[in-house]
Amino acid sequence: MEEFKFNMNNSVKVKLNDVGHAELKRQHDVVAANIDYNIEYKEVPVDKDGYSSFQMHDLMHTFGHMMVMGCKTPFETLSIKIAEVLLKPVK
């Protein structure tokens, strides 16, 4: 198996489902309530194929608690798109 290095600051793409969109809204509402400020929620941008981009570390931080057996997944599939140019062979 060939191995690759990947920087956690690089962007990846996932297709969020309703659970994922609801989780982003929930987290937004928690922050807005904690700072006692009414901030309008804006959904994450979606490309023409339905994918949203996140830095890998942000994706893990935002949805990691949901990525355990028994939880509803926040993604349509468990596939993550990574641009090939971002992968560097391990030497």
C-alpha positions as CSV (number, residue, x, y, z in Angstrom):
1,M,0.0,0.0,0.0
2,E,1.4,3.4,-1.0
3,E,1.4,6.0,1.8
4,F,0.9,9.7,1.5
5,K,1.5,12.7,3.8
6,F,-1.4,15.1,4.2
7,N,-1.3,18.5,6.0
8,M,-4.3,18.8,8.4
9,N,-4.6,22.5,7.4
10,N,-5.5,21.5,3.8
11,S,-9.0,21.5,2.7
12,V,-11.2,18.4,2.1
13,K,-14.7,18.1,0.8
14,V,-17.7,16.3,2.2
15,K,-21.4,16.1,1.4
16,L,-23.3,17.1,4.5
17,N,-26.7,15.6,5.0
18,D,-29.5,17.1,7.1
19,V,-27.9,15.8,10.3
20,G,-24.6,17.6,9.4
21,H,-26.4,20.9,8.5
22,A,-28.4,20.7,11.8
23,E,-25.2,20.2,13.8
24,L,-23.6,23.2,12.3
25,K,-26.7,25.3,13.1
26,R,-26.7,23.9,16.7
27,Q,-23.1,24.8,17.2
28,H,-23.7,28.3,15.9
29,D,-26.7,28.7,18.2
30,V,-24.7,27.6,21.2
31,V,-21.9,30.2,20.5
32,A,-24.5,33.0,19.8
33,A,-26.2,32.2,23.1
34,N,-23.0,32.2,25.0
35,I,-21.9,35.6,23.8
36,D,-25.4,37.0,24.1
37,Y,-25.3,38.3,20.6
38,N,-27.8,37.7,17.7
39,I,-25.6,36.5,14.8
40,E,-27.4,35.4,11.7
41,Y,-26.7,31.8,10.8
42,K,-25.4,31.2,7.2
43,E,-25.2,27.7,5.8
44,V,-21.8,26.6,4.6
45,P,-21.3,27.0,0.8
46,V,-22.0,24.0,-1.4
47,D,-20.4,23.4,-4.8
48,K,-22.3,22.3,-7.9
49,D,-21.8,18.6,-6.9
50,G,-23.2,19.2,-3.3
51,Y,-19.8,19.2,-1.5
52,S,-18.8,21.6,1.2
53,S,-15.1,22.4,2.0
54,F,-13.5,22.4,5.4
55,Q,-9.9,22.4,6.6
56,M,-9.4,18.8,7.8
57,H,-8.7,19.8,11.5
58,D,-11.9,21.9,11.5
59,L,-13.9,19.0,10.0
60,M,-12.6,16.7,12.8
61,H,-13.3,19.3,15.5
62,T,-16.8,20.1,14.3
63,F,-18.0,16.6,13.6
64,G,-15.6,14.3,15.5
65,H,-18.0,13.7,18.4
66,M,-20.5,12.3,15.9
67,M,-18.1,9.8,14.3
68,V,-18.7,6.9,16.6
69,M,-20.7,3.7,16.3
70,G,-24.4,4.3,17.0
71,C,-24.4,8.0,16.0
72,K,-26.1,9.3,13.0
73,T,-23.4,10.4,10.5
74,P,-23.4,14.0,9.4
75,F,-22.3,13.1,5.9
76,E,-24.2,11.5,3.0
77,T,-21.3,9.0,2.6
78,L,-18.2,8.4,4.6
79,S,-16.1,9.5,1.6
80,I,-13.9,12.6,1.8
81,K,-12.6,14.2,-1.3
82,I,-8.9,15.3,-1.1
83,A,-7.3,17.0,-4.1
84,E,-4.5,14.7,-5.4
85,V,-2.1,17.6,-5.5
86,L,-2.3,17.9,-1.7
87,L,-1.0,14.3,-1.2
88,K,2.7,13.9,-0.9
89,P,4.3,10.4,-1.1
90,V,6.0,9.3,2.1
91,K,9.7,8.7,1.6
